[in-house]
Amino acid sequence: MSATVPGPDGQQRCRWCASAPEFLAYHDTEWGFPVEDDRRLFEKLCLEGFQSGLSWRTILAKLENFRAAFHGFDFDRIAAFTEADVERLLKNEGIVRHRGKIEAVINNARRAQELVKQEGSLAAYIWRFEPKIRELAAPQTASTSAVSIALSKDLKKRGWSFVGPTTVYAFMQAMGLINDHAEGCVVRKQAASARRAFKVPGQKVGVRIE
């Protein structure tokens, strides 16, 4: 089976983005493009944690509800949440009502604050784990990698939760640490160009061969 399918404009795209109408815009404008904004990085880690055991379509359909419930994933505000907030969120039908995942977001917000104090920004820490070319698998052939395992292990060591290697790998795909658009996908070159121009936080503009 081909890894790509024709999109509405006739150009080839990753096969997965044709499985639901709402996936197309996400695929074309967000997935695989590099991100340095701490809030977006934190949001994505949280949402990937919520997705565990579910489909991304479920999470995407509830995205704005999640953002409203968690104050736009402002981790400084979330870090102040109490047990009363947990109970409030468990009654929110617009999100995934899973106590462990909700508590993980609050815990991880506090860990994110610690990381920012230690590293300067969440982005500076996360992008240290950008894989080298030799560490990359062929596009869309893996669900974990040595680097996602290493990042998962380090986050857990720092007290984060719901950040297993598969969750972290999906996060890395989405946030542009790797370009996992299929060979032949029209967006692959766009993501590669964005990655070449991306200034890694705390470093000079990097050169990435893709």
C-alpha positions, 0 to 999 in steps of 0.5 A, spaced: 500 500 500 502 506 498 504 511 503 501 517 500 494 518 497 492 524 492 489 530 496 483 535 494 488 538 489 491 532 486 497 532 490 500 526 494 499 527 501 501 522 507 495 517 507 493 518 514 491 525 513 485 522 508 482 518 514 478 524 517 476 531 513 479 535 519 486 531 518 488 535 512 489 542 515 492 539 521 497 535 516 498 541 511 499 546 516 502 544 523 504 536 523 512 536 522 513 543 522 518 546 527 515 549 534 519 553 539 513 556 543 513 553 550 506 553 551 505 549 544 510 544 546 507 543 553 500 543 550 502 537 545 505 533 550 499 534 554 494 532 548 499 526 546 498 524 553 491 524 553 491 521 546 494 514 549 489 509 548 484 513 544 485 516 537 488 523 535 481 524 531 478 524 538 483 529 541 482 534 535 475 534 536 475 536 543 481 541 542 478 547 543 475 544 549 481 542 552 484 549 551 479 552 554 479 547 560 486 548 561 487 556 560 490 555 553 495 550 556 499 556 560 503 551 565 504 557 570 496 557 571 495 550 571 501 549 576 496 552 581 491 547 580 488 544 586 484 538 587 478 542 586 480 543 579 481 536 578 474 535 580 471 540 576 475 537 570 472 530 571 465 533 570 467 537 564 464 533 558 468 537 553 474 533 554 477 526 556 475 525 563 481 521 566 483 522 573 490 520 571 491 524 565 488 530 568 493 530 574 498 528 569 497 535 566 497 539 573 504 535 575 507 536 568 506 543 569 509 544 575 515 540 572 515 544 566 516 550 571 522 547 574 525 545 567 524 553 565 528 555 571 534 550 569 534 550 562 531 557 560 525 554 556 522 548 555 524 549 547 531 549 549 531 543 553 526 539 548 530 541 542 537 538 545 533 531 543 533 533 536 535 526 532 541 526 528 540 524 521 543 517 522 538 516 528 532 517 523 528 511 521 524 511 514 518 516 514 512 513 518 516 506 519 517 507 527 513 508 533 519 509 538 526 511 537 532 511 541 531 518 542 524 518 544 526 513 549 532 517 551 527 523 552 521 519 555 526 516 560 529 523 562 522 526 563 520 521 567 527 522 571 525 529 572 518 527 575 513 527 568 508 522 567 504 520 561 510 521 557 512 514 554 516 513 548 511 512 544 507 518 546 514 522 546 515 519 539 508 522 536 510 529 540 517 529 536 513 527 529 508 533 530 513 538 533 518 538 527 523 535 531 523 529 525 520 530 518 516 524 518 512 526 512 512 520 507 516 520 501 512 523 495 508 527 500 507 534 497 508 537 505 515 533 506 519 539 502 515 544 506 517 541 512 524 540 510 525 547 508 522 550 515 526 545 519 532 548 515 530 555 516 529 554 524 533 557 529 534 551 534 533 555 541 540 557 544 543 555 538 545 557 531 541 556 525 542 548 524 543 545 517 539 539 516 539 534 510 533 531 509 
